[in-house]
């Protein structure tokens, strides 16, 4: 087996069980894309087994820190069985769940979501790409599902030297029309997900518990008029209506997503007149409402990733500050703000600082009700802080 030797002093992160080895940490050694390599310290001592990626800055992703553990199909079966068993213990109130969450489940580069009877997977690294058939078999065996759709169309694949890949990996030949749309259940609501056309693997399951909490706080504070920005297919809008809001506006730049949001309103038995779908730019919409002297009882800001890496943090900070400043000004006194960042380049402390600065610029203060994060089926580990990507704040305007 091929080996990779690290530069002196570069073994510290692996000794702390951080699963990444960057290009600049390697003194010698190379391998084919996805090939399993032995990672050695500068003195030749064993550190880990990993998957080599010749084009990525993350040159090796660790599979195992146990010298005696073989990297073969049985390893992937064990890891997947363990990940699925964890989700079963979480008692999630939905038939849609994150089953495999990359590094946190010991499977770097692999994301798998379950939507009812259908699995949707992203193979985002050279290592999992090489083991794709074995992983697909293990997923079906561990879950009992017979349908597995691949959504390996994220831009990170380019960094791994991998082409985009989408389509069915597994499905029955008989009595199956290959339909990619599924209706899922979440906290008693019904939502439609298309694993072929939806964002990510089909939907944003990481916000599941935050949608429930938003419903609860809308009800608790009696919020009647709600603005859901970057609404996608309206999960937070359905939550607001379920919480008793009388008028909800969903703002997004995708017409098809807004059409699905309106469909979700009807599907869950709410009066369509209580929901407005607005195909528009969020910044422009916030400014226009301010100019018109309008206000809202609750606002959700759930924007796309503004800063994929720390190098983009300064520009992203300005964008986050601007939308939060406008939202805080639009809220009535005592109004509720749910604001989020999914940017890896903006950590929780920086995001808090940005929102605090937005409040100063808006001339308002707020009570920090709660810190929000991804649902527990999107776990993080103590040795991999990069996995903690979603951060949010629930703020009550003073």
Helices and strands as residue ranges (DSSP letters): E 3-6, H 12-15, E 20-22, G 23-25, E 26-28, E 36-40, E 46-52, E 58-64, H 73-89, E 96-101, G 102-105, E 110-115, E 118-123, H 126-130, H 132-143, E 147-152, H 156-159, E 165-170, E 181-186, E 189-194, G 205-207, H 208-220, E 225-229, H 235-242, E 247-252, H 255-267, G 272-274, E 275-279, H 282-291, E 296-301, G 310-312, H 313-330, E 331-341, H 348-362, E 366-373, G 385-387, E 391-397
